[in-house]
Structure formats: structure tokens, C-alpha cells
Amino acid sequence: MKLLLITIIALLSTLATNAQYSSAQRQMNAAVQMTRQQNLMYMQIQQQQLILQHNRNNTQTAEIKLSKEQRKTKKLEQKIIQLTEEKANLEITKNNLKTSDDNKLAKNITKTEEKITKAKTKLETSETKIKTYEAEIEKLRVDREALTKKQEEEKELKKEEKELKIKQKEAKKESKKN
């Protein structure tokens, strides 16, 4: 009888220990899983913030390049105006003089025309660069808006998940009380 009682107590103590251990193990696993999820969310938030910062930097760089090209375009337009006025003055002088200086004036006129064509080609490339930068800036703004919208949606989902977990915990507490 004593032997039977001792074996029963030993079996019950091992079962109780196992039950406590498995309960503690479950709690530990749940805590580890929660920590993992929090770390994952934190890493995702950091990554999104890094992407947004990178996007902002790219946008600023493109805007700076755009403003430089716009200034360059204005200078080229002024240069073209100046060269056309110079060409017109040279043609007027050529018509007025009609002397041996015609060759020099003709050469000056052709040089001025060459300068004008070079300036116009530079102006065209500058204008295409401006269009490219404007498109890049617009694309970056759209990307940034999409990222911020995605980030806000994820925050809302996380809030909803937290609220759901809290409600589930409260429901479990209430069911344990009853």
C-alpha cells in the first residue's frame, strides 16, 4: 500500500511538473514569437523609412539638376538672342560698307551662324534634360506617395491586429472566469 501510494505520488508529481513545464514552454514560445513579430515589424518600418529617405534624396538631387538645367537654358536663350543681334549688326555693316572687308564680315557672319547653331543644339539637349528631370521628379513623387500610403495601411492593419489580440485575450480571461 505504501509502495502504491509512493508510486502514485511520484507519477502525479512528474505529470504536474510536465504540465507546468509545457505551460511555461508555451508561454515562452508565445513571448518569443511576439518578440520576433515586433522585431520584424520594426525592421520593416526601418526599411520603409530608409526607402522614403532615399526617395527624398533622389527627388532633391533631381530638383537641383532641374534648376541648374533651367538656368543653363536661360543663359543659352540669352546667348542665342545676343548672337542673332550680332549677326544682324554684321549684315547691316556688310550692306553699308560694300568694300574689301566683305570677306571678313562674311567669315564673321558664318562664325556667328555656327555659334548660333551650336547654342541651339545645346538648348535642345538642355530642354530634353529638363523634361527628363521633370519626369523623374514626378515618378519619385508618385513612388513616395505610394510608399507612404502603404506604410499608413500597414499601421492601420497592425492597429487592427493589436485590437483583435486584445479582444481575444479579454475573451479568454472571461471564459476562464466563467
Sine and cosine of phi, psi and omega as CSV:
sin_phi,cos_phi,sin_psi,cos_psi,sin_omega,cos_omega
0.00,0.00,-0.73,0.68,0.04,-1.00
-0.89,0.46,-0.64,0.77,0.01,-1.00
-0.89,0.45,-0.68,0.73,0.04,-1.00
-0.90,0.44,-0.68,0.73,0.02,-1.00
-0.90,0.44,-0.66,0.75,0.01,-1.00
-0.92,0.40,-0.69,0.73,0.03,-1.00
-0.90,0.43,-0.63,0.78,0.02,-1.00
-0.90,0.43,-0.70,0.72,0.01,-1.00
-0.90,0.44,-0.66,0.75,0.01,-1.00
-0.90,0.44,-0.68,0.73,0.03,-1.00
-0.91,0.42,-0.69,0.72,0.00,-1.00
-0.91,0.42,-0.62,0.78,0.00,-1.00
-0.92,0.39,-0.62,0.78,0.04,-1.00
-0.92,0.38,-0.63,0.78,0.05,-1.00
-0.90,0.43,-0.68,0.73,0.01,-1.00
-0.90,0.43,-0.65,0.76,0.02,-1.00
-0.90,0.43,-0.70,0.71,0.03,-1.00
-0.89,0.46,-0.65,0.76,-0.01,-1.00
-0.91,0.42,-0.69,0.72,0.03,-1.00
-0.90,0.43,-0.68,0.74,-0.03,-1.00
-0.91,0.42,-0.70,0.72,-0.02,-1.00
-0.92,0.39,-0.58,0.81,0.06,-1.00
-0.91,0.41,-0.71,0.71,0.03,-1.00
-0.91,0.43,-0.63,0.78,0.01,-1.00
-0.90,0.43,-0.65,0.76,0.04,-1.00
-0.89,0.45,-0.69,0.72,0.02,-1.00
-0.89,0.47,-0.66,0.75,0.01,-1.00
-0.90,0.43,-0.69,0.73,0.03,-1.00
-0.88,0.47,-0.66,0.75,0.02,-1.00
-0.89,0.45,-0.67,0.74,0.01,-1.00
-0.91,0.42,-0.66,0.75,0.02,-1.00
-0.90,0.43,-0.66,0.75,0.00,-1.00
-0.91,0.42,-0.65,0.76,0.04,-1.00
-0.89,0.46,-0.68,0.74,0.01,-1.00
-0.89,0.45,-0.67,0.75,0.04,-1.00
-0.87,0.48,-0.71,0.71,0.00,-1.00
-0.89,0.46,-0.67,0.74,0.02,-1.00
-0.90,0.44,-0.68,0.73,0.03,-1.00
-0.89,0.46,-0.66,0.75,0.02,-1.00
-0.89,0.45,-0.70,0.71,0.02,-1.00
-0.89,0.46,-0.67,0.74,0.01,-1.00
-0.88,0.48,-0.68,0.73,0.02,-1.00
-0.91,0.42,-0.64,0.77,0.03,-1.00
-0.90,0.43,-0.66,0.75,0.02,-1.00
-0.90,0.44,-0.69,0.72,0.04,-1.00
-0.87,0.49,-0.68,0.73,-0.01,-1.00
-0.90,0.44,-0.68,0.74,0.01,-1.00
-0.91,0.42,-0.64,0.77,0.04,-1.00
-0.91,0.42,-0.62,0.79,0.04,-1.00
-0.90,0.44,-0.68,0.74,0.03,-1.00
-0.90,0.44,-0.67,0.74,0.03,-1.00
-0.90,0.45,-0.68,0.74,0.02,-1.00
-0.89,0.46,-0.68,0.74,0.04,-1.00
-0.88,0.48,-0.67,0.75,0.02,-1.00
-0.88,0.47,-0.71,0.71,0.01,-1.00
-0.88,0.47,-0.68,0.73,0.01,-1.00
-0.88,0.47,-0.68,0.74,0.04,-1.00
-0.88,0.47,-0.65,0.76,0.02,-1.00
-0.89,0.45,-0.71,0.70,0.01,-1.00
-0.88,0.47,-0.68,0.73,0.02,-1.00
-0.87,0.48,-0.71,0.71,0.00,-1.00
-0.90,0.43,-0.62,0.78,0.02,-1.00
-0.91,0.40,-0.62,0.79,0.04,-1.00
-0.90,0.43,-0.72,0.70,0.03,-1.00
-0.88,0.48,-0.64,0.77,0.02,-1.00
-0.88,0.47,-0.72,0.69,-0.01,-1.00
-0.90,0.43,-0.61,0.79,0.05,-1.00
-0.89,0.46,-0.70,0.72,0.00,-1.00
-0.91,0.42,-0.59,0.81,0.02,-1.00
-0.91,0.41,-0.65,0.76,0.06,-1.00
-0.90,0.44,-0.66,0.75,0.01,-1.00
-0.88,0.47,-0.65,0.76,0.01,-1.00
-0.90,0.45,-0.68,0.74,0.02,-1.00
-0.89,0.46,-0.67,0.74,0.02,-1.00
-0.89,0.45,-0.67,0.74,0.01,-1.00
-0.90,0.43,-0.63,0.77,0.03,-1.00
-0.89,0.45,-0.67,0.74,0.04,-1.00
-0.90,0.43,-0.63,0.78,0.02,-1.00
-0.90,0.44,-0.66,0.75,0.02,-1.00
-0.89,0.45,-0.68,0.73,0.03,-1.00
-0.88,0.47,-0.70,0.71,0.00,-1.00
-0.89,0.46,-0.69,0.73,-0.01,-1.00
-0.92,0.38,-0.61,0.80,0.04,-1.00
-0.92,0.39,-0.60,0.80,0.06,-1.00
-0.91,0.41,-0.65,0.76,0.03,-1.00
-0.89,0.46,-0.67,0.74,0.02,-1.00
-0.89,0.45,-0.68,0.73,0.01,-1.00
-0.89,0.46,-0.66,0.75,0.02,-1.00
-0.89,0.45,-0.65,0.76,0.01,-1.00
-0.91,0.41,-0.64,0.77,0.02,-1.00
-0.92,0.39,-0.60,0.80,0.04,-1.00
-0.90,0.43,-0.69,0.72,0.02,-1.00
-0.91,0.42,-0.61,0.79,0.02,-1.00
-0.89,0.46,-0.69,0.72,0.00,-1.00
-0.92,0.38,-0.56,0.83,-0.03,-1.00
-0.97,0.25,-0.62,0.78,-0.11,-0.99
-0.99,0.16,-0.80,0.60,-0.03,-1.00
0.75,0.66,0.79,0.62,0.01,-1.00
-0.80,-0.59,-0.35,-0.94,-0.02,-1.00
-0.94,0.33,-0.23,0.97,0.02,-1.00
-0.98,0.22,0.07,1.00,-0.01,-1.00
-0.86,0.52,-0.65,0.76,0.00,-1.00
-0.89,0.45,-0.70,0.71,0.02,-1.00
-0.89,0.46,-0.70,0.71,0.00,-1.00
-0.91,0.42,-0.63,0.78,0.02,-1.00
-0.90,0.44,-0.66,0.75,0.04,-1.00
-0.90,0.44,-0.68,0.73,0.03,-1.00
-0.88,0.47,-0.64,0.77,0.01,-1.00
-0.90,0.43,-0.70,0.71,0.01,-1.00
-0.91,0.42,-0.63,0.77,0.06,-1.00
-0.88,0.47,-0.67,0.74,0.02,-1.00
-0.90,0.44,-0.66,0.75,0.04,-1.00
-0.89,0.45,-0.65,0.76,0.05,-1.00
-0.89,0.46,-0.68,0.73,0.04,-1.00
-0.87,0.49,-0.64,0.77,0.00,-1.00
-0.90,0.44,-0.71,0.70,-0.01,-1.00
-0.90,0.43,-0.64,0.77,0.06,-1.00
-0.89,0.46,-0.70,0.72,0.00,-1.00
-0.89,0.45,-0.63,0.78,0.01,-1.00
-0.92,0.40,-0.64,0.77,0.04,-1.00
-0.91,0.41,-0.65,0.76,0.06,-1.00
-0.89,0.46,-0.64,0.77,0.02,-1.00
-0.89,0.46,-0.68,0.73,0.02,-1.00
-0.89,0.45,-0.69,0.72,0.03,-1.00
-0.91,0.42,-0.61,0.79,0.03,-1.00
-0.90,0.44,-0.66,0.75,0.02,-1.00
-0.91,0.41,-0.61,0.79,0.06,-1.00
-0.92,0.40,-0.61,0.79,0.07,-1.00
-0.89,0.46,-0.66,0.75,0.02,-1.00
-0.87,0.50,-0.71,0.70,0.02,-1.00
-0.88,0.47,-0.65,0.76,0.01,-1.00
-0.89,0.45,-0.72,0.70,0.00,-1.00
-0.90,0.43,-0.65,0.76,0.03,-1.00
-0.89,0.46,-0.66,0.75,0.03,-1.00
-0.91,0.41,-0.65,0.76,0.02,-1.00
-0.90,0.44,-0.69,0.72,0.02,-1.00
-0.88,0.48,-0.70,0.72,0.00,-1.00
-0.89,0.45,-0.68,0.74,0.02,-1.00
-0.88,0.47,-0.69,0.72,0.01,-1.00
-0.90,0.43,-0.61,0.79,0.04,-1.00
-0.91,0.41,-0.67,0.75,0.03,-1.00
-0.89,0.45,-0.69,0.72,0.03,-1.00
-0.88,0.48,-0.69,0.72,0.00,-1.00
-0.89,0.46,-0.68,0.73,0.02,-1.00
-0.89,0.46,-0.65,0.76,0.02,-1.00
-0.91,0.42,-0.65,0.76,0.01,-1.00
-0.91,0.41,-0.69,0.73,0.01,-1.00
-0.91,0.40,-0.62,0.78,0.04,-1.00
-0.90,0.45,-0.69,0.73,0.03,-1.00
-0.88,0.47,-0.67,0.75,0.00,-1.00
-0.90,0.44,-0.68,0.74,0.02,-1.00
-0.90,0.44,-0.66,0.76,0.03,-1.00
-0.89,0.45,-0.65,0.76,0.02,-1.00
-0.91,0.41,-0.62,0.79,0.05,-1.00
-0.88,0.47,-0.68,0.73,0.02,-1.00
-0.90,0.45,-0.68,0.74,0.04,-1.00
-0.88,0.47,-0.66,0.75,0.02,-1.00
-0.90,0.43,-0.65,0.76,0.05,-1.00
-0.87,0.49,-0.71,0.70,0.00,-1.00
-0.89,0.45,-0.64,0.76,0.03,-1.00
-0.90,0.44,-0.67,0.74,0.02,-1.00
-0.88,0.47,-0.71,0.71,0.00,-1.00
-0.89,0.46,-0.64,0.77,0.03,-1.00
-0.90,0.43,-0.68,0.73,0.02,-1.00
-0.90,0.44,-0.66,0.75,0.03,-1.00
-0.89,0.46,-0.68,0.73,0.02,-1.00
-0.90,0.44,-0.63,0.77,0.02,-1.00
-0.91,0.41,-0.66,0.75,0.03,-1.00
-0.90,0.45,-0.68,0.73,0.02,-1.00
-0.89,0.45,-0.64,0.77,0.02,-1.00
-0.91,0.42,-0.63,0.78,0.04,-1.00
-0.91,0.42,-0.68,0.74,0.02,-1.00
-0.87,0.49,-0.68,0.73,-0.02,-1.00
-0.92,0.40,-0.63,0.78,0.00,-1.00
-0.93,0.36,-0.54,0.84,0.06,-1.00
-0.93,0.36,-0.60,0.80,0.01,-1.00
-0.92,0.40,-0.59,0.81,-0.04,-1.00
-0.99,0.14,0.00,0.00,0.00,0.00
